[in-house]
Structure formats: C-alpha cells, structure tokens
Amino acid sequence: MQARVTAVLVARRGGEALHQTLEALAEQSRRPDRFVVVDAAGDAATTAALMDLAPTHAVTAPRSTTFGDGVARAVAALPDPEETSSPYGGVEEWLWLLRNDTTPDARALERLLGAVEIAPSVAIAGAKQMDAAHPTVIAEYGETLTRTGASIAIAERELDQAQHDRLQDVLAMGEAGLLVRRSVWEALGGMDPALPTVDAALDLCVRARLAGHRVVGVPLARVFVHGSAAEFQRPGVPARTVARWRRAAQLHRRLAYAPAPLVPLHWLGLVPLAVLRSLGHLLGKRPTRVLGEFGAAFAVAFSGTAVPAARRRIARSRTVGWAAIDALRMPPDEVRRRRAITRDAALGAGEAHARPRPDFFPGGGLVVAGFALAGGLLMSSLLTAPALAGGALGPLAPDAPTLWAGTLATAGAPSDPFAFVLAALGSLTFWQPSLALVALWVAAPALAALGAWWAAANLVERRGPAAAVASVYALAPAVVVSLVDGRLPALVALLALPWLVVAAARAPRSWSATAVAGLLAAVTIASAPSLGLALVVVWVAWMAGNPRRIVRLLTLVVPTAALFAPLAIAHVLRGTPLGLLADPGLPAQPAEVAPTGLLLGWPDLSIVLGPIAELLPDDAPPLVVAVVLAALAAPLAVLALLALAQRSGHRAIIPLVAAAAGLVLAVLVSGVAVVTAEGAAVRLDAAPALGLYWLGLALAAGVALDGLRRAGAVPALVLVLASALAASPALAMLVLGTSVVGPGVDRTLPAIVAADAVADESIATLVLTPVDGGLAARLERGAGDPLIGYRTFSATAGPEGAAAERSQRLAELAANLAVRSGRELAPLLEAEDVRFVLLAERSRTTGADAPRDSSASLAPASISAALDADVLLVAVGDTDAGRLWRVVADDEAPAAIAARPATATPILAGQLGILALTLLLAVPTGPRPRRVRAEDGTIDDPATTFAPEDDDD
C-alpha cells in the first residue's frame, strides 16, 4: 500500500529554531507529499519564512493556539482521504507532526516510514528527541505512566550511547516529530483539548493503545528539539508552572481514565489530596508548588465538560481493556530507583559546591563546654530556684494551659508576639513553666557561644577564629548586662540573633534555611521589636544582592507578619503605631545609655565603671576609667577594621554593615519611650541593638584573624582576654548575688490567695507598691498575673479612654486605702470584686497597670498602719510577696470576667497554622552535603561570603 505523508508544522514563533526546522524539512531524504503550515506567530517575518517553503496548505491561527489545536486546524484544511476498492491496495495517509522548535534529522521521515511500513499494526511512531544545544544528549525518548498515573519519560537527559536503541514498543512517544496514521487520528478525535500544554501526545498514544493499535519508538530517527512541549507553549516557563500543568494533566487523566463508579470519589478527593500533597511539598522543600497544587485541583474540579468529553472520546474508540497497557507502565521499583538517582545527583552537586568550614570539635566544642560550665558556676544561686525574679522577670505561668492561654487575645488587648516565644520556651518544662527561665539563664552563655560559632563558620575556614568569635560574643556587654539586669526579652533576642545570621546565610539557596530564618526572625523581632528596624534594612539589602531569589526572601517576613498582624491592626486603629516598638515583658526601666557606653557596646556602663574605678588609685581622674574600658575594647575594633585590608576582606563587609546598623539603631532608640508604667515613661532597651553591633564587630574580627592564618593566634588570645576582663566586673555581680536577678517564687501572689482562686478565678487582689514619689497600684485576678499574660498594648495606651478611667478608679481606691480619708470604700472594692489587698515590697520591677497617687511620698509603715485601721480589712500577715489583708465584704458574689473576643481563637489558629507550616518547611528531610574540611595552611582560595551550597532546590 502506498504511503502518503502530510507534514504539519505548527509555528507559534519565528527565530533561528524555525529557520533550522524549515531547512531540515527541505533536506529530507524522503520528502513529505504535502506540507501544511499553521501560522500562529502573527508576525510578517515568520509568515514570509513559512511561505518560502511553498507549503501546499497554509492555515492562519491565533497566537494562543496550542499544538493539538494547530494540528486539528491543519487536518481540517486537508481534502478528504482517498477511498479505493482496488484489490492491490490504495493510499495510506500519515501525519508527521512538527513544531517550530523541532529540527528533524535528514533521514528522520525515511526511517519513521520504514518502521511503520513493515508493521501494519503500528499506528503511531515517534522519533528519538535530542537536545539541540547538546546534540549527543537525549532530551526524551518514550513516555509512560507510573502506577499512580503520573507521566514520566523512559529516557531523558542522558548521553546517547545507543543504550535505548533496542526499545521499540512503548506506551507513548513525545509529540515532536510524531508520525500518526490519519485514519487513527480522526477515529481518536485528535488530541484532547483539555491538555493544551503537556501530556497531550501521551493521552493520544494511550487512546491508540486502547483502540488496539501499537505505538513504537524509532531510535534511528532523530529530531533535535530546542525546548520541551511546555516551553513551546510558553518560552521561559518556570518550573513551578510546569509542575502545575503536569499535575492538572494527571488529575484530568485520572478522572478520564477511572471507572465510572469511582469518578465521584476521585472528584471529591481532589482538594483533600491537594492538602496532603502540599504538606509533602513543604517537607520536600518545594513550597513554590503548593499554590500550583491547589490551582490544578480546582482547575480540574471545575473544568466543566472537559472530563465527560474525554470519557466519551475514549469510549468511542476503545476496543481492549485497560489491562492491555499495564505491562507498559513503569514499575514502582524503577520509579524509586530513579528518584534515588535524582537525590544522589542533587547531593553530589551540593558537595561539589560546598565551601570548606572549620570542624566544630575540638575548638568549638571546648568553648561551648567551657561557657556551659561557667554558666553553671555564675548562676549557682539560681540552680534550685523554681522561678526568677527581678528586672523584667517573674513567674512565667502556673501550668501549661495557662501558658498557651496567654497567646489568646483578651477583651482589652491582643496578645504580644513575645507570648508565643514564652509559650514555646515554657513548654520545654511544661510541668513547671517558670523553670524554663532558670534553665535559660544558666545555659545562656553556652547558647550565645554556640550560635556565634556557627555564624562565624559561614565566614572563616579555621577553628581558632571561630572559637574566638564565639568567646567574644558570649562575653558581649549586651549579653552580660541582660543577664545581670534580668532583661529577658533582650536576652532571647541576643541568643536568637547569631542563629538568624546562620540561617540567613543559606536562605537564598535553601528553602529549609529560608523557613528557619523566617522563624528566627519572628523570634528576634518579637523579643526586640525595635531591632526589626535594622533587620528590615539588612533584609532589603539582602534581596537587592540576590535579585533572582527575591520571591523566596520575601517569605522571610511571613511568620513575623502573622505574629504581629493582630497587634499592628489594633495599634493602627487606636492611633498608636509607635506602640509596636514597645519592649515586651514586664516593663523595667533600663539605665540611661551614655554616648561612651553606646560606642563601647555597653547598655549600662555603670555596671562596669564602678568596679574598674575601685581597682585604680584614689587620685586617678575619672577619665582614666573610661580609657581603661576603651583599651579593653580596642583589640576588637582594630581587628574588625583590619579585616577590610585582608585579601578576603569582602567577607567582612556584611558584618560591618550590620554592626553600623546596630550602632545607629542603638543611638536612635536610646531615650525613646513608648510605654508608661507606674506613672513614668519606660525607655526602650538598647541592648538588642548593641548586641547586633557587637556581633557584627566580632564576625569582622574573625575574618581578620582567619586572614592572618597562624599569625592570628596571639591577637585572638588578646581579644578573648580583653573581652573577659571587660565583662568580669558584671559577671562578678552574679556570683556575689548583687545583681538584679535572683531566685523567685512561681507565683505573683501569696499562697493563700492562690488557694482561694481555685474556687473563684474572678477574685481580684489589689497590689500596692511604694515607689519614688507615690504609690503604685494594680489589680491581679485569680492566682495572679503571670508573665505570659502581660500586654504591651495596655501599657502603650494614651491618657484617654476606658483604660484611663479604670486607672483613675484604681488610683482613687489606692489613695483612700493608704491614707485614712473616711470615705466609704466598700462600693469601690465590690465593684472590682477585690478580696485581698497586698502591700508589696519596693521593687525595680514595674507593672503594666499601675496608676499611682503622686501627691505624696508614702512610707510603707504609714501605709500598713492605715490598712490595719481600716474596718473593711483584716490582716492576714506577712507573706513571701508582702503583707496581706483580706477584705471583709457582705457581698461575696463573683465579679463578671470580661469574655474573650470571638475572633481570639480563630486568630490564634491562623497564627499557629502559619507557624506550623513554616516549621514543616524548616524540618530537614534529606541528607546534607558533606563539607570539605578546612586544614590550616592548605586552602588558599577565599570563601564566598554568605554563598552556601544549594541543598534542596
């Protein structure tokens, strides 16, 4: 039977690829009998090039025409097939399908026809697709399905060594250079219009198999492709879009191929399956595919008549059962083997690009172990304490339920983002949450050293400089002052900051590191909101330096935005946006920061100036004290500047920029107050900003020491000793017990109040605290207000509104109790359901809701006498929290507790959901590339600044 071939060329664009394709068609050893061009490019140059080949038919199509639609238009333009009754046979028509980016070999058509002429059962024959840019590499040869219906190439991205030349019978072949019997094409109804981008040829071949025909590959027939089927549809299409197209095609085929009774079940499972697969994408560090997963599911679920039409098309032509193609599917073992090869290849690529890094042991391990031992010795008086007191410290929460309840919004204020940090921290010792703060204080020096070592490991190649950086940061003035003064939020931020640097260094190349950096940024900014100003500047600069990773780096702010959104909205609606900068935790007035202290990195210079002055002669001028402290800080400054003169000085640029940002931020926030407590404005804490300043200097100094090689041993020793000497006066306060921090109880109110609160959580205790210039008063409900329940939103309220009225009532009640006025106080006590009055000892800790009577300075003895003389109060006695009185009242009905807003639980669920998804993305799920060990004296190439390996992309 005579074969007549019609070549169909669908051109969506011109260029060199089309030019090569047209030349190849003109040079075929077996010329097509007819040549049909489908011009979908829409430009005159492409049309002229197509017409130069003198096609027998020309069809104009819109630019949006897909390959399958273009072929259908071409076939519709052809005359009807010839019919003959001759016993000697007639004409057998074939369609040779080509794209504008498909360049066939000179003998491609000849060999395709040779394969089908000797096998009448063959209805579709495909050529071996070679990469046009690398002519010896197989782009694709053969397609099949996995057991779950996913499409997969039998051979792709392999060097052609004739290893697949024996493969002929396949389930499907790619569309580029496909030879299809015209009668079969028309019987099958052409390509499925619901598969416009990928898998259209695969579906056509599957339906041909079900119609009883064979599909073969012809390895000697080669076509050179300049792009994939997806790139033909959209040049430069990103991988996430291709993944969405492939998933949509798989879901469409699943509904089209499934038995009729199972179609509704598959349809109902589209969205739940998308949720499960999205979690898998997060675990597999492919978050960019999550939206595409849902997009594919919804597109197929609401595709209208696409699925019914596809099922009718299959039913019209199918003559054999689905078992006919089972043997041509790829076995699960082979699928697993290919995935393992892919993972190994990615791991090998990561190892090839891994930068040498110093070993953690023995240097880093010894430094961390040394500071762990030092922390135990320095905090020996706190080891047996159930909780900490002093500064911004207090009982965290009585139990785990109360701990996590503190993350819910109240009727008066949204929760602070820092509440999530405290809840996570307290959950480590869920049986006694306040114990976690004790453990944090003891382990803080070791944790600071550990984080600084890993941050330095991204910049240096030798163990000595990394150990020096770890020691210097663990002895940083901001860290030491936070430990001595009980600055809990600042300490948490300072401990998280080095780890944020570690994760941010790898964020541009790793989704896992991006998620970790996002979580650490949320922890850091939640603990020190003012530090977010500097981190935003670094973040913007980081995106500018990595423009190809902007979308990924934008996701860094998602956890932080989720935590701050309710508080930010509340502040904006109230008109106090600057309240977002308020330091979380109990407000404790930090010491005034002197300009000299800022430059030397000390948030509280008085802690170190006093002991140094005592060591100097009595007649020494005061300036000498500052000179001594400056001399101790000089090695760090000199080494940090020396780093710029090193051959690898470019690695010190980012640390020095971070140090400058920290210093500028410390200058800006020192003296700024957005919180009012006990009638006084509480300034922002400059310790976190100075911690960033010190960390940047330490990392730059590490770069300098690394560049000095063996000659840096002495400067490193001098640097560590100078840092230790400068910090020793403050650390001595912890040993001598003269620091603000000390052992405390795990409750804020006496045990008798806590016992009564078990039966009635609504009871209130009026806490009176003598302060300079007056008397502070606050109400605590139930067993007391734990640290987790503090709200900065209340402390940043203006002098107007309901909060001011409530403060006025408390001030009036406190003044009339402290000074005998003869006024009837029973209604005031009953209005708030006050059952106890506690006269607390004078403390540096301030409360959130603490109005005071500033008309006179009241002595504790006079206040106690006035309370003893009040007929409404009965003295209980002295307790561990102060002197206590019980209120004698006729009406013991519990007061109504304001209900939580209805949106509190949904908001918390949303916040926890975002954090959980980010944590899921952060969990490492694959083997890490092994790093090359850096040996002293053997590596001459400078390390790349913050350019780690690509481990999970």
Summary of the structure (lengths in Angstrom):
residues: 953
radius of gyration: 37.5
end to end distance: 53.6
largest distance: 128.3
contacts: 3339
relative contact order: 0.09
helix: 53%
strand: 14%
